[in-house]
Amino acid sequence: MKALLFVLLAPRNVVIALVKLYRRVISPLYGDVCRYYPSCSAYGLGQFQQRGVLVGSFLTAFRILRCNPWSQGGVDEVKPGFNWFRVTDTGYVVPNLRKVD
């Protein structure tokens, strides 16, 4: 069962790795241009961690479309999801397999 959960989380963690690579390599070239807090890439990373690939992709694309020169910007935090998974210190998602006593 544990191995199946890790396999199901693999696509999510691949996308998280790609966003982290973008944030480390490409994002510094552009500087701080996002009108929202957190930045669009940090928002996308949080959405992928909390919601998965499909819903996270939709919400991140919607956020990027809203981030334009004519928008006011502002604070747009990622709302916490369910506690089925936990985010490690490195940012990847693993099953939350805590046993209830």
N, C-alpha and C positions, 0 to 999 in steps of 0.2 A: 504494500500500500504506500509506504514511504517513497519508494522508487518511482511509483506512478505519479505521485504529487510533484516530484522533482522534474519528471518529464513534461508534465502539464505546465510547469512554470518556466520551462526552457525558452519558449518564444518571448515571453515577457522579459526575461533576463537578457536575451540577445538584443532586444530593442533598447533596454536600459544601457547596455554596453555601448550601443551606437550613439545614443544621446550623450553619454559621458565622453565618448571620443570626440563628438562634435563640440562639446563644451570645452574640451581641453585643447583642440587643434584649431578649429575654425572660428569659434566665437571670439577669442582674443583679437583676431584680425579686424573685427568690426567694432570692437569697443562696446561701451554701454549705450545702446540705442533703443532699448525697449522702454515703452511708456508705462508699463505696468510693473508692479512688484508682486511676487518675484518675477524675474525675467521669464520670457517665453520658454526658454530651454529648461529652466529650473521648474517652471509650471508643468511642462511636458513630462519631465522626469518624475515629478511627484504623481502626476496622473497615471503614468504607466506603472508606477509602484503600487498605487492604490486601486486602480480600476482594470488593469490589464491592457492588452494590445488593441483590441477593437474599440472599446469605449474610450480608452486613453487617446487613441489616434483621432477619434472624432472630436473630443473636447480640446485637444491640443490644436487641431486644425481650426476649430472655431475661435480659439484664443488668438492664433496668428492672424486670422482674418480681421479680428477686432483691433489688433495692434497696428495702427496706421497713423500717418501724420495728422489726420483730422480727428483722431480720438483724444479724449481727455486723459485717458490712462487711469491709474489708481491702483488700489490694492485688490488683488484677486487671488486669494489663498486657495490651496487645494484642500477640499473638505476630506476629513478622514473617512476611510472606508471600513469594511467589516474587519474583524480581528482573525480572519481565517489564515492570513499570512503575516509574516513580520519582515521588516526591512532590516538587513544587517548593517553593520557600521560602514561597510564598503558600498552600500546602496542597492544591493541585490535582494531579491525576494526569495524567501524560503518558507516552507510550511510551518505553521504555528502548531507544533505538536506537544504542547504542554498538557500534562496529565492532571486531571482534576481529582483531588483527594476526597 
